[in-house]
């Protein structure tokens, strides 16, 4: 699926969209949402520079040994599998 997202200021309640050639002859869904003043989006704003999460410093120097996806106990220990 290919999607296009645009934020525009309307003039005289008319909206004209120019779609890429790949949309020609296809069925499209058009959804129009009104952005209220309290929900206003600054289209000139830069993407968030929020710092990404990092591992806890307590993990410094630790290593993963073995298969962390396997069960900690043997399958025979599980009553539900019997």
N, C-alpha and C positions, 0 to 999 in steps of 0.2 A: 504494500500500500504506500502510496506517495501522498504526502500531506503538505499543505502550504498554510502558513500562519502569518497574517499581516494585521497590523494595528493601524487604522486610518482615521482621520477626522472627516466626518461626513459633511457634504455641502448640499443643501437643498434636498436632503433625504434620498440621494441617488448614490448608488455604489456600483462602480464598474470594475470588473476583475479581468485581467488578461492572464490566461492560464497557459502553461507550457504546452508545446506541441504533443507531448506524451498523453495529455488528457483528451485529445481529439477523438471523438467517436465513442467515448466511454461514459458511463453513468457516474455522476458525482453527487455528493451530499454537501449541502451548504448550511452551515450553522452560523447565525449572527448573534453575538452577545453584546449587549450595551455595557460599556464601562462607566459606571457611576463615578461622580467626583471623588468619593471616598475610596474608590477602588482604582483610581487613576494610576496608569503605568507610565513611567518616564521612558519613552522609547529611545532617548539619547543616553540613558544611564548605562554605565559599564557593567559587565557581568560581576556577580558577587566575588569578592576577593577573600571571602571567609576562609580561614585556615582549615585545611583538611584534618580530620582526626588522625592521631598518631597512637601507636601502642604505648601502654603504660611503661614508664621507666623501670618498673619492677621486673619487667621481662628482659631487660638488658642482659646479654650474655647467656640466655637460656636457649636450648635447642630442642627440636622435636625429634624424638627417636622412635622409630617404628611406625606402624600404621595407625594413625589417629582415628581412622574411620571404622576400625574393627571393634567388636565388643570387648569390654574389659574382662568379661568372664566367658567361659566356654559355653557353647550352645546347650550342652547337656545340663547346665545349671539353671536354665530357664524352664519353669514349670509350664509356661504357655506353649512351648514347643513340643512338649511330651504328648 
